[in-house]
Each structure stands twice: as structure tokens, then as C-alpha cells.
Amino acid sequence: MQISHNIALESFHSALLCWYHTYGRKDLPWRNFARDGSCAYEIYISEIMLQQTQLSRVLESYYFPFLARFPTLSTLAESSEQEVLHLWQGLGYYSRARHLHACAKLCAKQHNAKLPDDLRSLQALPGIGAYTAGAIMCFGFGRVAHFADSNIARVLQRLTAKPLSQKQILALAKSLLPQDHQVFDYHQALIDLGALVCTTAPKCVSCPVARFCASAFKPIASKPKSSKLPLTLHLAICKNLDSIALCQSQESLYKGLYNLPIIAKDSQAQAPLPKHRLLGSFTHAYTKYAITAYVYEVSNAHLPTTLLPNMQWYPIHNLPPISNLAKKALRYF
């Protein structure tokens, strides 16, 4: 690869960093924290929230409210899982919130309520993989580390124009790494390049490192769209004055969150249940599922007896953490 040579590598770094200083998203709050470990927690929260979630949603609605409620690992560890899930409502992929809570509790016991400053210890914590550990080390502690999120991986694969395994991507990331104070800006530049220029439909004409890239200006093979599994849910709105019945999910789907009682479900499209009053229906995408949901008004007497032990009544204006699925369904309340 051309940029493996020292002179070309310096040119590669120079071109990338020059572009970043002009066009990079340097105003993002987590890019302006101290890198001496004192703000490693804030970096950690940003990295977890940004997994599989649009930056605008994290920044506009979740990041600062979460830090205001849980400003330290200690306050996060002392909270209940339900409190954490409540602030996570609408962000999706709720296992991230549960991992945050479990990680905080473990850090409180083993690391004096601080994030450890070595890769092995970080990766031993719940929900922290190789990328997140490397990002915390680099962005939170100012250390030299190599890692690759989806944006960085896409840039590196296109530089070589070869399909690379995760191991090969990390090896390439390590070989391209600057070993000086620029390592922070370098990683942020790669992330921004993947997010803004080297996207699924790359803008090669705007790319600062196109001359180093084996894929530049070449057609990109389109990938087949991933198909989601169809799932039909029949949800019950069971009212008692200004309160509704909710069940805490015990399944992997929405585990720990509260949902309307599910009175029936199947994996194929199905007509509305005839014995209940249909209020409406909607579609909803969640992880690997394409959900079609039917919402019914159901009296307590007609709920399946299997739901009753896990069913509780909540005032409509003081609900526990509920899923986005339940939020959509409650439009029919």
C-alpha cells in the first residue's frame, strides 16, 4: 500500500488533518473536554450513546440531560436500573443503558468509581468492546491507541480496495497511526471523513486523501438491503380512569422496559382480532424486527390470565420507562 511508506504517510496525515481543521466537527462538546482522565466518564457516555444512534438525536435530546442526572460514575452506580432506562427512553438498543448501569456498579466496587486507564481493564467492563476502550483511552486519557468504528473501518477498507477482516482493519489502523500529539485529531478526522465524505455513497471529489485511495472514483457495489423479520403484535389499552395497565417486559425484546399488555403475537401478517375493539394500527422497526402493531381497547376481564401477575396500573402522567412501541400505541389512549 502506498501510504505505508514514511514520506507518503506524512503526506497522508497532513492532508487529512488539514481537511479536519477546516471542515471537521470540532465544536462537538465531547471533543473539547480535557484529555487527562478527568472527563473520561463524559467521553464514555458519548461513545455509548453514539453507537447505532444519529449524532443529532444524542446531542439534542439525551446527552446533556443524562449527564445532568448522572454527572459521575458514582451517581450512576447509586441509581436504579429503572431510573437509567427512564432517561434512555426513545434512544433504543436498551442493552446499552443496562450495560452502563452494570459498568458503573462494577467500577464503584473495583476501580474507586473511576474508569480504569488501561485497555484490558476497560474491555473487562460490561458493554465496552475494543473500539470503545480504544476511544476512551485516546479521547479520555490522551493515550496513543488504535481502533476503528464503522466510519473508520469504511475509510480504511476503501484505502486498500480490499475486503478486510476486523483483525486486518485493526492492523492497518495501527500501521497508519501517528505517534505524536496529533493522534486525537487524527482519529476524529477519520471519523468525520467517514461520516461526511467517505459515506456509503462516497464523495470522492471532496475527499482530501483521494490520491492515496485505491477506491477513489470507482463504482461502489451496492449491498442488498437487510431484511427484517416480520412480527405482528396485538396490544391492549386497558384503562381505569386516568391509569393504564402496563407489563414489564421479561423477554429480550424491550427487556426491563414497560409495554402495553401483549394479548397475541405471531410472525406473519394477520387480520385484527375480532373479539376486541380495534383502535388503530401502526408499523414500527426495532433491531431485527419489522413490527405491525394493532391496538385494542380491552377490559380487564378480557385480558389473558397469564398477563395478570406481571400487570400493574400507572397514572398516565407518571409512567415508568416505556418503549417507543408503547409511546406510539398510547396515541390511541
Residue frames as qw, qx, qy, qz and C-alpha x, y, z in Angstrom:
[[0.000, 0.888, 0.459, 0.000, 0.00, 0.00, 0.00],
 [0.414, 0.643, -0.026, 0.643, 1.41, 3.36, -0.99],
 [0.269, -0.815, 0.117, -0.499, 0.83, 5.15, 2.29],
 [0.897, -0.399, -0.093, 0.167, 2.81, 2.57, 4.23],
 [0.639, 0.283, -0.122, 0.705, 5.98, 4.44, 3.24],
 [0.364, -0.506, -0.386, 0.680, 7.04, 7.08, 5.74],
 [0.068, -0.127, 0.183, 0.973, 7.07, 10.04, 3.36],
 [0.302, -0.327, -0.632, -0.634, 3.67, 9.17, 1.89],
 [0.433, -0.532, -0.700, 0.199, 2.33, 8.52, 5.38],
 [0.227, -0.385, -0.231, 0.864, 3.33, 12.01, 6.49],
 [0.134, -0.027, -0.397, -0.907, 1.58, 13.42, 3.43],
 [0.387, -0.425, -0.772, -0.270, -1.50, 11.36, 4.21],
 [0.366, -0.541, -0.561, 0.508, -1.61, 12.67, 7.79],
 [0.134, -0.255, 0.015, 0.957, -1.02, 16.23, 6.64],
 [0.222, -0.187, -0.560, -0.776, -3.79, 16.17, 4.04],
 [0.428, -0.495, -0.752, -0.076, -6.27, 14.55, 6.42],
 [0.364, -0.519, -0.455, 0.625, -5.55, 16.89, 9.33],
 [0.052, -0.096, 0.176, 0.978, -5.60, 19.99, 7.14],
 [0.333, -0.353, -0.640, -0.596, -9.08, 18.99, 5.96],
 [0.465, -0.527, -0.683, 0.196, -10.21, 18.30, 9.54],
 [0.277, -0.368, -0.273, 0.845, -9.06, 21.68, 10.82],
 [0.145, 0.023, -0.298, -0.943, -11.15, 23.33, 8.10],
 [0.569, -0.149, -0.476, -0.654, -14.21, 21.08, 7.89],
 [0.403, -0.102, -0.879, 0.235, -14.18, 18.83, 10.96],
 [0.490, -0.685, -0.384, -0.379, -16.87, 18.88, 13.64],
 [0.445, 0.181, -0.546, 0.686, -14.57, 20.36, 16.28],
 [0.308, -0.369, 0.181, -0.858, -17.45, 22.04, 18.09],
 [0.758, -0.308, -0.538, -0.202, -18.91, 18.75, 19.36],
 [0.475, -0.785, 0.214, -0.335, -18.85, 19.02, 23.15],
 [0.919, -0.326, 0.199, 0.100, -17.04, 15.74, 23.82],
 [0.761, 0.414, -0.011, 0.500, -14.20, 16.87, 21.54],
 [0.108, 0.746, -0.185, 0.631, -13.44, 19.80, 23.81],
 [0.767, -0.634, -0.012, -0.099, -13.04, 18.03, 27.15],
 [0.192, -0.749, 0.633, -0.032, -9.76, 17.66, 28.98],
 [0.875, 0.245, -0.405, -0.097, -7.84, 14.56, 27.93],
 [0.090, 0.519, -0.726, 0.442, -6.13, 13.92, 31.25],
 [0.316, -0.169, -0.924, 0.134, -8.68, 11.38, 32.52],
 [0.114, 0.189, 0.504, -0.835, -10.80, 13.92, 34.38],
 [0.578, 0.309, 0.016, -0.755, -13.51, 13.77, 31.70],
 [0.068, 0.157, -0.951, -0.256, -13.18, 10.11, 30.73],
 [0.266, 0.374, 0.818, -0.347, -16.71, 9.46, 32.05],
 [0.402, 0.652, 0.113, -0.633, -18.22, 12.12, 29.79],
 [0.254, 0.463, -0.704, -0.474, -16.35, 10.62, 26.82],
 [0.103, 0.027, 0.993, -0.052, -17.58, 7.15, 27.78],
 [0.384, 0.515, 0.594, -0.484, -21.22, 8.25, 27.85],
 [0.401, 0.644, -0.218, -0.613, -20.91, 9.91, 24.45],
 [0.142, 0.343, -0.872, -0.320, -19.35, 6.82, 22.89],
 [0.194, 0.213, 0.942, -0.172, -22.06, 4.51, 24.21],
 [0.392, 0.610, 0.386, -0.570, -24.89, 6.83, 23.16],
 [0.329, 0.633, -0.386, -0.585, -23.46, 7.26, 19.66],
 [0.196, -0.106, 0.955, 0.194, -23.46, 3.54, 18.99],
 [0.066, 0.374, 0.869, 0.318, -26.11, 2.92, 16.31],
 [0.011, -0.820, -0.501, 0.277, -27.75, 6.29, 17.00],
 [0.387, 0.723, 0.175, 0.545, -27.69, 9.50, 14.99],
 [0.417, 0.001, -0.311, 0.854, -25.47, 12.20, 16.44],
 [0.188, -0.384, -0.118, -0.896, -28.21, 14.84, 16.20],
 [0.692, -0.500, -0.417, -0.313, -30.60, 12.80, 18.39],
 [0.715, -0.252, -0.424, 0.496, -27.92, 12.21, 21.02],
 [0.310, 0.093, -0.144, 0.935, -26.89, 15.84, 21.13],
 [0.263, -0.390, -0.215, -0.856, -30.34, 17.41, 21.05],
 [0.698, -0.422, -0.211, -0.539, -32.25, 15.21, 23.48],
 [0.923, -0.268, -0.275, 0.013, -30.16, 12.79, 25.51],
 [0.667, 0.252, -0.394, 0.579, -26.52, 13.59, 26.24],
 [0.036, 0.409, -0.337, 0.847, -26.81, 16.63, 28.49],
 [0.699, -0.428, -0.012, -0.573, -29.99, 15.50, 30.34],
 [0.925, -0.106, -0.349, 0.105, -28.27, 12.19, 31.11],
 [0.538, 0.225, -0.405, 0.705, -25.15, 13.89, 32.46],
 [0.260, -0.501, 0.156, -0.811, -27.26, 16.34, 34.46],
 [0.843, -0.374, -0.059, -0.383, -28.99, 13.44, 36.21],
 [0.943, -0.232, 0.066, 0.231, -25.91, 11.18, 36.43],
 [0.181, 0.943, -0.279, 0.017, -22.88, 13.51, 36.48],
 [0.074, -0.616, 0.781, -0.073, -20.45, 10.84, 37.71],
 [0.535, 0.073, -0.834, -0.113, -19.99, 7.10, 37.71],
 [0.042, -0.047, -0.791, 0.608, -20.84, 7.18, 41.42],
 [0.471, 0.211, 0.254, -0.818, -24.27, 8.73, 40.89],
 [0.650, 0.222, -0.533, -0.493, -24.90, 6.30, 38.04],
 [0.386, 0.085, -0.902, 0.175, -23.92, 3.34, 40.23],
 [0.094, 0.121, 0.689, -0.708, -26.17, 4.52, 43.08],
 [0.541, 0.153, -0.098, -0.821, -29.21, 4.82, 40.83],
 [0.702, 0.130, 0.672, -0.197, -31.67, 2.09, 39.95],
 [0.320, 0.059, 0.756, 0.568, -31.77, 0.45, 36.56],
 [0.177, 0.735, 0.652, 0.055, -35.29, 1.84, 36.10],
 [0.078, -0.873, -0.032, 0.480, -34.01, 5.40, 36.56],
 [0.260, -0.401, 0.604, 0.637, -31.38, 4.82, 33.88],
 [0.261, 0.335, 0.830, 0.361, -33.88, 3.27, 31.50],
 [0.103, 0.833, 0.475, -0.263, -36.26, 6.18, 32.10],
 [0.031, -0.796, 0.219, 0.564, -33.70, 8.68, 30.78],
 [0.240, -0.229, 0.794, 0.509, -32.85, 6.32, 27.93],
 [0.505, 0.525, 0.646, -0.227, -36.44, 6.18, 26.65],
 [0.518, 0.821, 0.097, -0.220, -36.56, 6.64, 22.90],
 [0.021, -0.762, 0.594, 0.257, -32.83, 6.14, 22.35],
 [0.910, 0.265, -0.234, -0.216, -33.24, 2.44, 21.55],
 [0.710, 0.284, -0.579, 0.283, -30.88, -0.52, 21.99],
 [0.531, -0.747, 0.081, -0.393, -31.64, -0.55, 25.70],
 [0.924, -0.170, -0.163, 0.302, -28.94, -3.10, 26.50],
 [0.431, 0.496, -0.198, 0.727, -26.59, -0.12, 26.28],
 [0.361, -0.671, 0.134, -0.633, -28.33, 1.52, 29.24],
 [0.911, -0.399, -0.028, -0.103, -28.26, -1.70, 31.26],
 [0.828, 0.163, -0.177, 0.507, -24.56, -2.13, 30.48],
 [0.116, 0.656, -0.191, 0.721, -23.87, 1.47, 31.56],
 [0.630, -0.620, 0.109, -0.455, -25.53, 0.80, 34.89],
 [0.973, -0.189, -0.042, 0.126, -23.72, -2.52, 35.41],
 [0.644, 0.420, -0.191, 0.610, -20.40, -0.94, 34.42],
 [0.135, -0.716, 0.202, -0.655, -20.85, 1.88, 36.91],
 [0.818, -0.513, 0.089, -0.245, -21.59, -0.55, 39.72],
 [0.940, 0.039, -0.075, 0.332, -18.51, -2.62, 38.85],
 [0.409, 0.572, -0.195, 0.683, -16.30, 0.48, 38.69],
 [0.433, -0.723, 0.145, -0.519, -17.62, 1.59, 42.08],
 [0.921, -0.376, 0.095, -0.040, -16.53, -1.75, 43.55],
 [0.904, 0.017, 0.141, 0.403, -13.26, -2.35, 41.73],
 [0.538, 0.365, 0.114, 0.751, -11.91, 1.00, 40.45],
 [0.218, -0.384, -0.342, 0.829, -12.80, 3.60, 43.08],
 [0.324, 0.767, 0.475, -0.283, -15.78, 4.75, 40.99],
 [0.118, 0.732, -0.370, -0.560, -13.50, 5.72, 38.09],
 [0.887, 0.450, -0.061, -0.089, -12.94, 4.27, 34.66],
 [0.766, -0.370, 0.332, 0.407, -9.65, 2.34, 34.55],
 [0.244, 0.859, -0.270, -0.360, -6.94, 3.77, 32.31],
 [0.161, -0.377, 0.852, 0.327, -5.77, 0.59, 30.59],
 [0.530, 0.159, -0.529, -0.643, -7.29, -1.27, 27.66],
 [0.375, -0.052, -0.925, 0.019, -7.52, -4.69, 29.27],
 [0.002, 0.283, 0.708, -0.647, -9.40, -3.42, 32.32],
 [0.385, 0.284, -0.024, -0.878, -11.72, -1.32, 30.19],
 [0.534, 0.126, -0.664, -0.509, -12.62, -4.25, 27.94],
 [0.235, -0.114, -0.930, 0.258, -13.41, -6.35, 31.01],
 [0.238, 0.239, 0.437, -0.834, -16.29, -3.99, 31.82],
 [0.425, 0.497, 0.753, -0.072, -19.87, -4.65, 30.61],
 [0.408, 0.842, 0.343, -0.079, -20.67, -3.19, 27.21],
 [0.002, -0.878, 0.364, 0.310, -17.15, -1.94, 26.45],
 [0.926, 0.270, 0.192, 0.181, -15.58, -3.54, 23.40],
 [0.694, -0.043, 0.172, 0.698, -12.32, -2.93, 21.58],
 [0.226, 0.612, 0.255, 0.714, -13.44, 0.25, 19.83],
 [0.381, -0.860, -0.185, -0.286, -15.00, 1.89, 22.91],
 [0.763, -0.523, 0.004, 0.379, -11.98, 1.00, 25.06],
 [0.594, 0.137, 0.203, 0.766, -9.59, 2.50, 22.50],
 [0.027, 0.736, 0.277, 0.618, -11.74, 5.63, 22.13],
 [0.557, -0.819, -0.135, -0.034, -11.81, 6.15, 25.90],
 [0.758, -0.311, 0.086, 0.567, -8.04, 5.71, 26.10],
 [0.438, 0.286, 0.272, 0.808, -7.41, 8.19, 23.28],
 [0.093, -0.672, -0.298, -0.672, -10.19, 10.74, 23.77],
 [0.599, -0.754, -0.202, -0.180, -10.48, 10.49, 27.57],
 [0.752, -0.566, 0.114, 0.317, -6.92, 9.79, 28.72],
 [0.199, 0.906, -0.310, -0.208, -4.91, 11.25, 25.85],
 [0.615, -0.351, 0.672, 0.215, -3.13, 7.98, 25.11],
 [0.321, 0.421, -0.654, -0.540, -1.91, 6.63, 21.79],
 [0.559, 0.108, 0.795, -0.209, -4.32, 3.86, 20.78],
 [0.220, 0.137, -0.659, -0.706, -5.61, 2.37, 17.55],
 [0.372, 0.339, 0.782, -0.368, -9.26, 1.44, 16.99],
 [0.101, -0.027, -0.602, -0.792, -11.92, 1.51, 14.28],
 [0.473, 0.365, 0.540, -0.593, -15.60, 2.29, 14.45],
 [0.642, 0.500, 0.577, 0.073, -17.81, 1.75, 11.40],
 [0.310, 0.942, -0.026, -0.126, -16.74, 5.08, 9.85],
 [0.195, -0.732, 0.620, 0.204, -13.02, 4.46, 10.30],
 [0.626, -0.031, 0.769, 0.126, -13.34, 0.87, 9.09],
 [0.612, 0.697, 0.374, -0.020, -15.09, 2.02, 5.91],
 [0.165, 0.931, -0.291, -0.144, -12.34, 4.57, 5.17],
 [0.361, -0.554, 0.734, 0.154, -9.56, 2.03, 5.75],
 [0.687, 0.216, 0.690, 0.077, -11.18, -0.64, 3.60],
 [0.537, 0.822, 0.191, -0.028, -11.60, 1.82, 0.74],
 [0.090, -0.851, 0.468, 0.220, -7.99, 2.94, 1.01],
 [0.369, -0.326, 0.846, 0.205, -6.94, -0.60, 0.15],
 [0.649, 0.265, -0.328, -0.633, -9.92, -1.50, -2.09],
 [0.423, 0.105, -0.900, 0.006, -9.85, -4.92, -0.46],
 [0.731, -0.527, -0.248, -0.356, -12.26, -6.74, 1.85],
 [0.221, 0.444, -0.685, 0.533, -10.57, -6.76, 5.25],
 [0.608, -0.442, -0.653, 0.098, -11.31, -8.77, 8.37],
 [0.392, -0.906, -0.076, -0.140, -11.64, -6.94, 11.67],
 [0.770, -0.443, 0.167, 0.427, -8.14, -8.11, 12.60],
 [0.581, 0.278, 0.305, 0.701, -6.73, -6.75, 9.33],
 [0.011, -0.868, -0.237, -0.435, -8.57, -3.44, 9.79],
 [0.562, -0.823, 0.034, 0.076, -7.04, -3.01, 13.24],
 [0.761, -0.179, 0.253, 0.570, -3.59, -3.94, 11.93],
 [0.385, 0.559, 0.301, 0.670, -3.91, -1.33, 9.18],
 [0.265, -0.918, -0.167, -0.242, -5.18, 1.24, 11.69],
 [0.702, -0.624, 0.113, 0.324, -2.10, 0.60, 13.82],
 [0.680, 0.082, 0.307, 0.660, 0.28, 0.92, 10.85],
 [0.206, 0.682, 0.302, 0.633, -1.20, 4.30, 9.86],
 [0.448, -0.826, -0.325, 0.107, -1.23, 5.74, 13.37],
 [0.250, 0.748, -0.275, 0.550, 0.75, 8.94, 14.06],
 [0.718, -0.287, -0.507, 0.380, 2.82, 8.58, 17.21],
 [0.236, 0.125, -0.233, 0.935, 2.66, 12.18, 18.38],
 [0.143, 0.299, 0.497, -0.802, 0.24, 14.69, 19.84],
 [0.399, 0.167, -0.357, -0.828, -1.85, 14.62, 16.66],
 [0.090, -0.091, -0.990, -0.066, -3.35, 11.21, 17.47],
 [0.214, 0.479, 0.633, -0.569, -6.53, 12.76, 18.92],
 [0.379, 0.585, -0.096, -0.711, -7.22, 14.97, 15.89],
 [0.155, 0.279, -0.848, -0.423, -6.21, 12.14, 13.56],
 [0.058, 0.258, 0.961, -0.088, -8.89, 9.79, 14.88],
 [0.267, 0.617, 0.433, -0.600, -11.53, 12.50, 14.94],
 [0.258, 0.530, -0.417, -0.692, -10.59, 13.36, 11.36],
 [0.087, 0.055, -0.954, -0.281, -11.01, 9.74, 10.24],
 [0.151, 0.453, 0.810, -0.340, -14.40, 9.54, 11.97],
 [0.279, 0.670, 0.146, -0.672, -15.56, 12.77, 10.31],
 [0.157, 0.387, -0.678, -0.604, -14.20, 11.71, 6.93],
 [0.018, -0.154, -0.980, -0.121, -16.26, 8.52, 7.11],
 [0.123, 0.578, 0.678, -0.437, -19.35, 10.35, 8.37],
 [0.207, 0.758, 0.092, -0.611, -19.25, 13.31, 5.98],
 [0.300, 0.646, -0.505, -0.488, -17.33, 12.32, 2.84],
 [0.232, 0.244, -0.926, -0.169, -16.49, 8.62, 2.65],
 [0.626, 0.017, 0.435, -0.648, -20.09, 7.60, 3.23],
 [0.667, 0.187, 0.721, -0.001, -22.00, 4.68, 1.71],
 [0.571, 0.737, 0.277, 0.233, -22.22, 6.93, -1.38],
 [0.592, -0.419, 0.026, 0.688, -18.69, 8.40, -1.26],
 [0.257, 0.961, 0.077, -0.070, -17.97, 11.98, -2.37],
 [0.826, -0.056, 0.136, 0.544, -14.52, 11.29, -3.78],
 [0.361, 0.689, 0.123, 0.616, -14.27, 14.73, -5.43],
 [0.303, -0.853, 0.092, -0.416, -14.34, 16.29, -1.92],
 [0.910, -0.377, -0.070, 0.158, -12.01, 13.77, -0.27],
 [0.083, -0.921, 0.379, 0.043, -8.68, 15.18, 0.99],
 [0.432, -0.460, 0.765, 0.131, -6.95, 11.79, 0.73],
 [0.843, 0.439, 0.149, -0.273, -8.38, 10.60, -2.60],
 [0.478, 0.710, -0.514, -0.052, -4.89, 10.45, -4.11],
 [0.138, -0.426, 0.865, -0.225, -3.92, 7.81, -1.56],
 [0.671, 0.086, 0.557, -0.482, -7.09, 5.76, -2.03],
 [0.148, -0.101, 0.898, 0.402, -7.27, 2.68, -4.26],
 [0.202, 0.535, 0.819, -0.042, -11.08, 3.02, -4.45],
 [0.059, 0.552, 0.095, -0.826, -11.26, 6.69, -5.39],
 [0.422, 0.442, -0.249, -0.751, -13.73, 7.48, -8.18],
 [0.183, 0.061, -0.945, -0.264, -14.51, 3.79, -8.71],
 [0.629, -0.324, -0.352, -0.613, -18.07, 2.41, -8.63],
 [0.250, -0.258, 0.772, -0.524, -19.17, 1.11, -5.25],
 [0.347, -0.181, -0.881, -0.267, -21.01, -2.19, -5.36],
 [0.520, -0.383, 0.077, -0.760, -24.40, -1.79, -3.74],
 [0.005, -0.078, 0.946, -0.315, -25.17, -4.09, -0.85],
 [0.375, -0.437, -0.716, -0.394, -28.53, -5.82, -0.65],
 [0.371, -0.513, 0.202, -0.748, -30.82, -4.25, 1.91],
 [0.063, 0.056, -0.931, 0.356, -31.05, -6.25, 5.08],
 [0.514, -0.384, -0.526, -0.558, -34.49, -7.75, 5.57],
 [0.264, -0.290, 0.605, -0.693, -36.12, -7.51, 8.99],
 [0.099, -0.204, -0.973, 0.037, -38.16, -10.31, 10.48],
 [0.384, -0.424, -0.311, -0.759, -41.91, -9.62, 10.33],
 [0.194, -0.196, -0.822, 0.498, -43.62, -9.58, 13.72],
 [0.335, -0.539, -0.383, -0.671, -47.28, -8.84, 14.45],
 [0.169, -0.105, -0.711, 0.674, -48.21, -7.66, 17.95],
 [0.331, -0.639, -0.520, -0.460, -51.69, -7.15, 19.35],
 [0.235, 0.092, -0.498, 0.830, -51.55, -4.58, 22.18],
 [0.303, -0.679, -0.664, -0.079, -54.20, -3.85, 24.77],
 [0.021, -0.360, 0.231, -0.904, -55.08, -0.46, 26.20],
 [0.484, -0.505, -0.712, 0.055, -56.76, -1.32, 29.47],
 [0.012, 0.502, -0.121, 0.856, -58.00, 1.84, 31.24],
 [0.438, -0.583, -0.638, 0.249, -59.04, 2.63, 34.77],
 [0.107, -0.938, -0.161, 0.287, -59.95, 6.34, 34.99],
 [0.271, 0.910, -0.308, -0.056, -56.62, 8.10, 34.20],
 [0.433, -0.525, 0.728, 0.081, -54.49, 5.00, 34.68],
 [0.781, 0.392, -0.381, -0.302, -53.44, 2.28, 32.27],
 [0.915, -0.276, 0.292, 0.034, -52.20, -1.26, 32.65],
 [0.381, 0.749, -0.541, -0.040, -48.55, -1.94, 31.81],
 [0.977, -0.182, 0.064, 0.096, -46.38, -5.04, 31.89],
 [0.184, -0.789, 0.541, 0.227, -42.64, -5.07, 32.41],
 [0.802, 0.451, -0.356, -0.166, -41.04, -6.97, 29.55],
 [0.727, -0.472, 0.498, 0.029, -39.21, -10.14, 30.58],
 [0.866, 0.352, 0.269, 0.233, -38.15, -11.05, 27.04],
 [0.563, -0.145, 0.225, 0.782, -35.06, -9.91, 25.16],
 [0.114, 0.559, 0.419, 0.706, -37.33, -7.60, 23.15],
 [0.239, -0.710, -0.013, -0.662, -37.58, -4.45, 25.34],
 [0.698, -0.287, -0.585, 0.297, -36.29, -6.28, 28.42],
 [0.362, -0.265, -0.410, 0.794, -36.70, -4.17, 31.55],
 [0.154, -0.038, -0.121, -0.980, -38.97, -1.62, 29.89],
 [0.382, 0.350, 0.696, -0.498, -42.72, -1.39, 30.23],
 [0.117, -0.039, -0.681, -0.722, -45.14, -2.13, 27.42],
 [0.685, -0.030, 0.040, -0.727, -48.84, -2.37, 26.91],
 [0.672, -0.091, 0.718, -0.155, -50.07, -5.91, 27.56],
 [0.280, 0.320, -0.726, -0.541, -49.47, -8.10, 24.51],
 [0.740, 0.049, 0.431, -0.515, -52.62, -10.16, 24.06],
 [0.899, 0.268, 0.336, 0.082, -51.38, -12.04, 20.98],
 [0.043, 0.768, -0.481, -0.421, -48.44, -12.11, 18.62],
 [0.896, 0.209, 0.369, 0.133, -47.22, -14.01, 15.60],
 [0.436, -0.400, 0.440, 0.675, -44.51, -13.77, 12.96],
 [0.211, 0.284, 0.675, 0.648, -46.75, -13.24, 9.95],
 [0.248, -0.083, -0.053, -0.964, -49.27, -10.56, 8.98],
 [0.094, -0.373, -0.917, 0.103, -52.69, -11.25, 10.48],
 [0.202, -0.626, -0.398, -0.639, -56.09, -9.59, 10.46],
 [0.210, -0.421, 0.423, -0.774, -57.14, -7.69, 13.63],
 [0.062, -0.136, -0.945, 0.292, -58.54, -9.79, 16.45],
 [0.267, -0.452, -0.554, -0.647, -62.33, -9.79, 16.08],
 [0.511, -0.580, -0.629, 0.087, -63.27, -10.06, 19.77],
 [0.371, -0.533, -0.236, 0.723, -61.76, -6.72, 20.85],
 [0.263, 0.931, 0.229, -0.109, -62.44, -3.12, 19.78],
 [0.691, 0.161, 0.156, 0.687, -59.70, -2.06, 17.39],
 [0.125, -0.871, -0.129, 0.457, -58.45, 1.50, 17.98],
 [0.391, 0.859, -0.279, -0.175, -55.82, 1.61, 15.25],
 [0.934, -0.033, 0.163, 0.317, -52.59, 0.14, 13.95],
 [0.111, 0.928, -0.331, -0.126, -49.08, 1.26, 13.06],
 [0.899, 0.258, -0.221, 0.275, -45.72, -0.07, 11.91],
 [0.380, -0.865, 0.326, -0.039, -42.54, 0.08, 13.95],
 [0.773, 0.411, -0.429, 0.223, -38.95, -1.02, 13.31],
 [0.528, -0.741, 0.374, -0.178, -36.88, -2.33, 16.18],
 [0.431, -0.473, 0.745, 0.188, -33.48, -4.06, 15.85],
 [0.086, -0.122, 0.883, 0.444, -34.12, -7.05, 13.55],
 [0.215, 0.483, 0.836, -0.148, -37.92, -6.81, 13.58],
 [0.163, -0.158, -0.335, -0.915, -40.42, -5.10, 11.29],
 [0.062, 0.298, 0.825, -0.476, -43.38, -4.82, 13.63],
 [0.298, -0.391, -0.451, -0.745, -47.02, -4.39, 12.71],
 [0.054, -0.134, -0.744, 0.653, -48.92, -3.43, 15.85],
 [0.334, -0.541, -0.559, -0.533, -52.68, -3.48, 16.39],
 [0.013, 0.095, -0.550, 0.830, -54.02, -1.52, 19.34],
 [0.407, -0.471, -0.711, -0.328, -57.26, -2.52, 21.07],
 [0.374, -0.428, 0.342, -0.748, -59.40, -1.24, 23.91],
 [0.616, -0.095, -0.782, -0.008, -59.70, -4.22, 26.24],
 [0.598, -0.660, 0.065, -0.451, -61.45, -4.54, 29.57],
 [0.199, -0.557, 0.759, -0.271, -59.56, -6.00, 32.50],
 [0.788, -0.021, 0.516, -0.336, -61.87, -9.01, 32.47],
 [0.866, 0.488, 0.060, -0.085, -60.87, -9.94, 28.92],
 [0.135, 0.775, -0.618, 0.012, -57.10, -9.83, 29.40],
 [0.805, 0.116, -0.580, 0.041, -55.34, -13.22, 29.26],
 [0.738, -0.671, -0.024, -0.066, -54.88, -14.53, 32.80],
 [0.849, 0.008, -0.054, 0.526, -51.20, -15.17, 32.06],
 [0.298, 0.590, -0.033, 0.750, -50.63, -11.40, 31.91],
 [0.461, -0.805, -0.206, -0.313, -52.22, -10.53, 35.24],
 [0.777, -0.492, -0.125, 0.371, -49.31, -11.44, 37.59],
 [0.555, -0.056, 0.130, 0.820, -46.97, -9.07, 35.72],
 [0.071, 0.666, 0.401, 0.625, -49.51, -6.29, 35.14],
 [0.288, -0.438, -0.432, 0.734, -49.51, -3.03, 37.11],
 [0.136, 0.874, 0.435, 0.167, -51.55, 0.17, 36.96],
 [0.447, -0.194, -0.020, 0.873, -49.84, 3.52, 36.36],
 [0.183, 0.818, 0.264, -0.477, -51.21, 7.08, 36.11],
 [0.679, 0.615, 0.262, 0.303, -50.94, 8.22, 32.50],
 [0.143, 0.936, -0.159, 0.281, -48.97, 11.30, 33.61],
 [0.349, -0.705, 0.601, -0.142, -46.48, 9.34, 35.74],
 [0.963, 0.209, -0.124, -0.112, -45.39, 6.35, 33.70],
 [0.705, -0.465, 0.436, 0.310, -42.33, 4.15, 34.26],
 [0.019, -0.513, 0.611, 0.603, -39.77, 3.82, 31.42],
 [0.764, 0.404, 0.445, -0.235, -41.73, 2.70, 28.37],
 [0.548, 0.007, 0.605, 0.578, -40.62, 1.60, 24.92],
 [0.144, 0.263, -0.314, -0.901, -41.07, 3.61, 21.74],
 [0.210, -0.241, -0.875, -0.362, -43.54, 0.94, 20.71],
 [0.188, -0.588, -0.712, 0.335, -45.69, 1.77, 23.74],
 [0.039, -0.453, -0.062, 0.889, -45.34, 5.50, 23.10],
 [0.188, 0.030, -0.603, -0.775, -46.75, 5.08, 19.61],
 [0.269, -0.384, -0.873, -0.132, -49.58, 2.88, 20.87],
 [0.169, -0.523, -0.573, 0.608, -50.54, 5.37, 23.59],
 [0.090, 0.052, -0.262, -0.960, -51.56, 7.87, 20.92],
 [0.424, -0.315, -0.685, -0.502, -54.80, 5.89, 20.94],
 [0.231, -0.271, -0.750, 0.558, -55.35, 6.35, 24.70]]
